[in-house]
Amino acid sequence: MKKIILGRTNHSVSKISLGTWSFGGSNKTGNISVGWSNQNKSDSKSALIKAWEKEINHWDTADVYGDGLCESIIGDIWKTVPRDNIFLATKVGWDKGAYSHWYHPEQILKNTERSLKNLKTDYVDLIYLHHCNFGKNDEYFDSALEILQDFKASGKTRFIGLSDWSCKKIMKFVSRCNPDVVQPLRNLMDDSYEESGLKAHVEKHNLGVCFFSPLKHGFLTGKYRKVPKFQDGDHRSQISEFRNIELIKKMRENKKKLESRFSNIDNPVLHGLINSLLIDSKTGCVLLGQRNEEQVNIAASIKSSISSEDADWVKSIYQN
């Protein structure tokens, strides 16, 4: 597995890393589906062990994935996987608890400590502020950051990160936060990384960057033939592209184009989608949501480079 240096953390992590959102299973916040259906603990544990065997050494989770379930599954894996072999990241900020805002100080303090207990570790390598909604007047930002800084000062995390679905929102707070790593949404259909100024900021300050949803939750792979029906608790039911039959057909056509252009490469679709996304990011990795052992094996087999010409072509068929 090809490694990159995750910016100023100076840690070597797998270019294709492991996102574990799905390990939390189906889940809801109020009436909103926020999880993934059809996931079981056995597959999750097998995926973790296989990832370690394949040298996928960067694992990303969060306190709210399955309301702690995902973290607990990872915590149980240290019986097999040496903890110091893994660059472990978690997040805090999407659990309000009994409070009126996600970043209420008492809730953050509670959940950061809970994460360590669930993960059965004395420290995480990286902890993110999970989103950039800090109140109507950003009144929760300073206290939220201070708590993570105290967490770092006490040795409970090595690095601090900032995440959001919007690159523009990350840019609003990135200078004040001064994170070591940023985690924006980025794929070939949702890409404001350069336009927002975040790419330039990352490069200027040598930040690590971890792109989440590089396959748009699997939509870009062209595996769907019709509008899918997701179970209750699966967040994909709320994504409009999955209900657009014309876009689904286009993804099928793009899949055929990738298979034709990269016919001499194993897993040509993932090769094109992942490598064309990473070609402009020396300190970047993707968080690919490998849900089982088979998907880990596929991720580990993806070729690690692409020509500029091929990358431009891949981008063109998804962005036009």
C-alpha positions, 0 to 999 in steps of 0.5 A, a space after each residue: 500500500 502506497 503511503 503519503 506523509 500526512 502534512 505536518 503530522 509527519 506521519 506516514 499513512 496509507 494513501 487509501 485509508 479506512 473510513 468506518 462510518 458504515 460500521 455503526 450500522 443503521 442509525 437515526 438522529 430524530 427522524 433523520 437517517 444518519 447511518 448505513 444499513 446491512 452492516 454486521 460486526 463480523 464484517 467490520 472486524 474482518 475488514 479491520 484485521 484485513 486492513 492491518 494485514 494490507 498495511 492500510 494503517 490509517 483508520 477514521 471513526 467518530 463518536 456518533 457512528 452507531 452512537 459509539 458502536 463503531 469505536 467499540 468495535 475498533 477498541 476490541 480489535 487491539 487483541 489482534 492488531 497492535 495499537 501502535 501500528 495504526 494512525 487512529 482518528 476520531 471526531 466529536 461534535 454531532 451528539 447534542 446529548 441533553 444540550 441545545 447545541 452540538 458543541 456544548 462544552 459539557 457534551 464535548 468533554 463527555 464524548 471525548 473521554 467516552 471515545 477513549 474508553 470505547 476505543 480502549 486506548 489512552 490516546 488517539 492520533 487525531 481528533 476532529 471537530 466534526 463540523 463547522 456549525 458553531 452557533 448562530 454567532 460562532 459562539 461555541 467555536 472558542 470553547 470547542 477548540 480549547 477543549 481539544 487543545 487541552 485534550 492534546 496538552 494532556 497527551 490524549 491526542 497528538 493532533 487536531 483536525 477540522 472537518 465539514 461537508 463544505 470546503 467554504 465552511 472549513 475555510 471560514 475557521 481554518 486559520 483560527 483553528 490552525 488544524 494539523 489535518 482537514 477533512 473535507 467532502 470531495 469527489 468528482 461530482 462534489 469538488 470545491 477544494 480548489 475553488 474555495 481556497 482550501 487547496 492553497 491553504 493546505 499547501 501553504 501550511 503543509 496540512 494533511 488532508 483526508 477526503 471523505 466520500 471519494 465515491 459519493 457513497 458508492 454512487 460514482 462507481 456505476 453499480 446501481 441499475 435502478 433507483 435503490 431502496 435503502 432501509 430506514 436509518 441509512 443516510 443514502 435515502 436522503 441523497 438526491 442523486 440516488 433518486 435520479 435515474 438519468 444520473 444513475 444511467 450516466 454513472 453506468 455509462 461512465 463505468 463502461 468508459 473507465 473499464 474500456 480506457 483502463 482495460 489493462 488495470 485491475 479495478 479500473 473504475 476505482 483506479 480512475 475515480 481515486 487517483 484522479 482525485 488525489 493527483 493534485 494532493 501530495 499530503 492527501 489520502 482518501 477515506 474509502 469506506 471498506 465494509 468487509 474483507 473483500 472490499 479491503 482487498 480491492 482497495 489494497 489492489 488499486 494502482 497508485 498513480 495516473 497520468 495527468 492526461 488520464 486524470 483530466 479525462 476521468 474528471 471530464 466525464 463526471 463533471 460534464 
